[in-house]
């Protein structure tokens, strides 16, 4: 197990980084092959703006 420099990586070891990479790639693959309906861009942006507005300093 090789340790990684915290300045260069958020993972403690190269094995942790590889495990995360495999998990993330599988998640992206599932999303890309999903038959679930997509959310229109404008709707996603409106939801994001609602979140930003909620935490906006007054």
MARZADREN-884000 format. One record per residue: x, y, z of N, C-alpha, C, O, CB in turn; chain; residue in one letter. Coordinates in Angstrom, 1 decimal. Glycine has a CB too. Layout:
N
NODE       nu       nv       nw      cau      cav      caw       cu       cv       cw       ou       ov       ow      cbu      cbv      cbw   kette   rest
NODE        X        Y        Z        X        Y        Z        X        Y        Z        X        Y        Z        X        Y        Z       A      a
...
***
This chain:
58
NODE       nu       nv       nw      cau      cav      caw       cu       cv       cw       ou       ov       ow      cbu      cbv      cbw   kette   rest
NODE      0.8     -1.2      0.0      0.0      0.0      0.0      0.9      1.2      0.0      1.7      1.4      0.9     -1.0      0.0      1.2       A      x
NODE      0.8      2.1     -1.0      1.6      3.3     -1.1      0.8      4.5     -0.6     -0.3      4.7     -1.0      2.1      3.5     -2.5       A      x
NODE      1.4      5.3      0.3      0.8      6.4      0.8      0.9      7.6     -0.2      1.9      7.7     -0.9      1.4      6.8      2.2       A      x
NODE     -0.1      8.4     -0.2     -0.1      9.6     -1.1      0.0     10.8     -0.3     -0.3     10.9      0.8     -1.5      9.6     -1.9       A      x
NODE      0.6     11.8     -1.0      0.8     13.1     -0.4     -0.5     13.9     -0.3     -1.2     14.0     -1.3      1.9     13.9     -1.2       A      x
NODE     -0.9     14.3      0.9     -2.2     15.0      1.0     -2.3     16.3      0.2     -3.4     16.8     -0.1     -2.5     15.3      2.4       A      x
NODE     -1.2     16.9     -0.2     -1.2     18.1     -1.1     -1.6     17.7     -2.5     -2.2     18.5     -3.2      0.2     18.8     -1.1       A      x
NODE     -1.3     16.4     -2.9     -1.5     16.0     -4.3     -2.8     15.2     -4.4     -3.3     15.0     -5.5     -0.4     15.2     -4.8       A      x
NODE     -3.3     14.6     -3.3     -4.4     13.7     -3.4     -5.3     13.7     -2.1     -4.8     13.9     -1.0     -4.0     12.2     -3.7       A      x
NODE     -6.6     13.6     -2.3     -7.5     13.6     -1.1     -7.5     12.2     -0.5     -8.2     12.0      0.5     -8.9     14.0     -1.5       A      x
NODE     -6.9     11.2     -1.1     -6.9      9.8     -0.6     -5.6      9.5      0.1     -4.5     10.0     -0.2     -7.1      8.9     -1.8       A      x
NODE     -5.7      8.7      1.1     -4.6      8.3      2.0     -3.6      7.4      1.2     -2.4      7.4      1.4     -5.0      7.7      3.3       A      x
NODE     -4.2      6.5      0.4     -3.4      5.5     -0.3     -3.8      5.4     -1.7     -4.9      5.8     -2.1     -3.4      4.1      0.4       A      x
NODE     -2.9      4.8     -2.6     -3.2      4.6     -4.0     -4.4      3.6     -4.1     -5.1      3.7     -5.1     -2.0      4.2     -4.8       A      x
NODE     -4.5      2.7     -3.2     -5.6      1.7     -3.2     -6.9      2.4     -3.0     -7.9      2.1     -3.6     -5.3      0.6     -2.2       A      x
NODE     -6.9      3.3     -2.0     -8.2      4.1     -1.8     -8.5      4.9     -3.0     -9.7      4.9     -3.4     -8.0      5.1     -0.6       A      x
NODE     -7.6      5.5     -3.7     -7.8      6.3     -4.9     -8.4      5.3     -6.0     -9.3      5.7     -6.7     -6.6      7.0     -5.4       A      x
NODE     -7.8      4.2     -6.2     -8.3      3.2     -7.2     -9.7      2.7     -6.9    -10.5      2.6     -7.8     -7.3      2.0     -7.3       A      x
NODE    -10.0      2.5     -5.6    -11.3      2.0     -5.2    -12.3      3.1     -5.5    -13.4      2.8     -6.0    -11.3      1.6     -3.7       A      x
NODE    -12.0      4.3     -5.2    -12.9      5.4     -5.5    -13.1      5.6     -7.0    -14.3      5.8     -7.5    -12.4      6.7     -4.9       A      x
NODE    -12.1      5.5     -7.8    -12.1      5.6     -9.2    -13.1      4.5     -9.8    -13.9      4.8    -10.7    -10.7      5.5     -9.8       A      x
NODE    -12.9      3.3     -9.3    -13.8      2.2     -9.8    -15.2      2.5     -9.5    -16.1      2.3    -10.3    -13.3      0.9     -9.2       A      x
NODE    -15.5      2.9     -8.2    -16.9      3.2     -7.8    -17.5      4.3     -8.7    -18.6      4.2     -9.1    -16.9      3.6     -6.3       A      x
NODE    -16.7      5.4     -8.9    -17.2      6.5     -9.6    -17.5      6.2    -11.1    -18.5      6.5    -11.6    -16.2      7.7     -9.5       A      x
NODE    -16.6      5.4    -11.7    -16.8      5.0    -13.1    -18.0      4.1    -13.2    -18.7      4.2    -14.2    -15.5      4.2    -13.6       A      x
NODE    -18.2      3.2    -12.2    -19.4      2.4    -12.3    -20.7      3.2    -12.1    -21.7      3.0    -12.8    -19.4      1.3    -11.2       A      x
NODE    -20.6      4.2    -11.3    -21.8      5.1    -11.1    -22.1      5.9    -12.4    -23.3      6.0    -12.7    -21.5      6.1     -9.9       A      x
NODE    -21.1      6.4    -13.0    -21.3      7.1    -14.3    -21.8      6.2    -15.3    -22.7      6.6    -16.1    -19.9      7.8    -14.7       A      x
NODE    -21.3      5.0    -15.4    -21.8      4.0    -16.4    -23.3      3.7    -16.2    -24.0      3.7    -17.2    -20.9      2.7    -16.4       A      x
NODE    -23.7      3.5    -14.9    -25.1      3.2    -14.6    -25.9      4.4    -15.1    -27.0      4.2    -15.6    -25.3      2.9    -13.1       A      x
NODE    -25.5      5.6    -14.8    -26.2      6.8    -15.1    -26.4      6.9    -16.6    -27.4      7.3    -17.1    -25.6      8.1    -14.5       A      x
NODE    -25.3      6.7    -17.4    -25.3      6.8    -18.8    -26.2      5.8    -19.5    -26.7      6.1    -20.6    -23.9      6.7    -19.4       A      x
NODE    -26.4      4.6    -18.9    -27.2      3.6    -19.5    -28.6      3.5    -18.9    -29.4      2.6    -19.2    -26.5      2.2    -19.4       A      x
NODE    -28.9      4.4    -18.0    -30.2      4.4    -17.3    -31.3      4.8    -18.3    -31.1      5.7    -19.2    -30.2      5.4    -16.1       A      x
NODE    -32.5      4.3    -18.1    -33.7      4.6    -18.8    -34.5      5.6    -18.1    -35.6      6.0    -18.6    -34.5      3.4    -19.1       A      x
NODE    -34.1      6.1    -16.9    -34.8      7.0    -16.2    -34.9      8.4    -16.9    -34.0      8.7    -17.7    -34.2      7.3    -14.8       A      x
NODE    -36.0      9.1    -16.8    -36.1     10.3    -17.5    -35.1     11.3    -17.0    -34.8     11.4    -15.8    -37.6     10.9    -17.4       A      x
NODE    -34.6     12.1    -18.0    -33.6     13.1    -17.6    -34.4     14.4    -17.1    -35.5     14.6    -17.4    -32.7     13.5    -18.7       A      x
NODE    -33.7     15.2    -16.4    -34.2     16.5    -15.9    -33.7     17.6    -16.9    -32.5     17.7    -17.1    -33.8     16.8    -14.4       A      x
NODE    -34.6     18.4    -17.4    -34.1     19.5    -18.3    -33.2     20.4    -17.6    -33.3     20.7    -16.4    -35.3     20.3    -18.8       A      x
NODE    -32.2     21.0    -18.4    -31.2     21.8    -17.8    -31.8     23.0    -17.1    -31.3     23.3    -16.0    -30.3     22.3    -19.0       A      x
NODE    -32.8     23.7    -17.6    -33.4     24.8    -17.0    -33.9     24.5    -15.6    -33.9     25.3    -14.7    -34.5     25.4    -17.9       A      x
NODE    -34.5     23.3    -15.5    -35.1     22.9    -14.2    -34.0     22.6    -13.2    -34.1     23.0    -12.0    -35.9     21.6    -14.4       A      x
NODE    -32.9     22.0    -13.6    -31.8     21.8    -12.7    -31.2     23.1    -12.3    -30.9     23.3    -11.1    -30.7     20.9    -13.4       A      x
NODE    -31.0     24.1    -13.2    -30.5     25.4    -12.8    -31.4     26.1    -11.9    -30.9     26.8    -11.0    -30.2     26.2    -14.1       A      x
NODE    -32.7     26.0    -12.1    -33.7     26.6    -11.1    -33.5     26.0     -9.7    -33.6     26.8     -8.8    -35.1     26.5    -11.7       A      x
NODE    -33.4     24.7     -9.7    -33.2     24.1     -8.4    -31.9     24.5     -7.7    -31.9     24.8     -6.5    -33.2     22.5     -8.5       A      x
NODE    -30.8     24.6     -8.5    -29.6     25.1     -7.9    -29.7     26.5     -7.5    -29.1     26.9     -6.4    -28.4     25.0     -9.0       A      x
NODE    -30.4     27.4     -8.2    -30.5     28.8     -7.8    -31.3     28.9     -6.5    -31.1     29.7     -5.7    -31.2     29.6     -8.9       A      x
NODE    -32.4     28.0     -6.4    -33.1     28.0     -5.1    -32.2     27.7     -3.9    -32.4     28.3     -2.8    -34.3     26.9     -5.2       A      x
NODE    -31.3     26.7     -4.1    -30.4     26.3     -3.0    -29.5     27.5     -2.7    -29.2     27.8     -1.5    -29.6     25.1     -3.4       A      x
NODE    -28.9     28.2     -3.7    -28.1     29.3     -3.5    -28.8     30.4     -2.8    -28.2     31.1     -1.9    -27.5     29.8     -4.9       A      x
NODE    -30.0     30.7     -3.3    -30.8     31.8     -2.6    -31.1     31.5     -1.2    -31.1     32.4     -0.3    -32.1     31.9     -3.4       A      x
NODE    -31.3     30.2     -0.8    -31.5     29.8      0.6    -30.4     30.2      1.5    -30.6     30.6      2.6    -31.8     28.3      0.6       A      x
NODE    -29.2     30.1      1.0    -28.0     30.4      1.8    -27.3     31.7      1.5    -26.2     32.0      2.0    -27.0     29.3      1.6       A      x
NODE    -28.0     32.5      0.7    -27.4     33.8      0.4    -27.4     34.8      1.6    -28.5     34.9      2.3    -28.2     34.5     -0.8       A      x
NODE    -26.3     35.4      1.9    -26.3     36.4      3.0    -27.3     37.5      2.7    -27.4     38.0      1.6    -24.8     36.9      3.3       A      x
NODE    -27.9     38.0      3.8    -28.9     39.1      3.6    -28.3     40.3      4.0    -29.0     41.4      4.0    -30.1     38.8      4.3       A      x
***
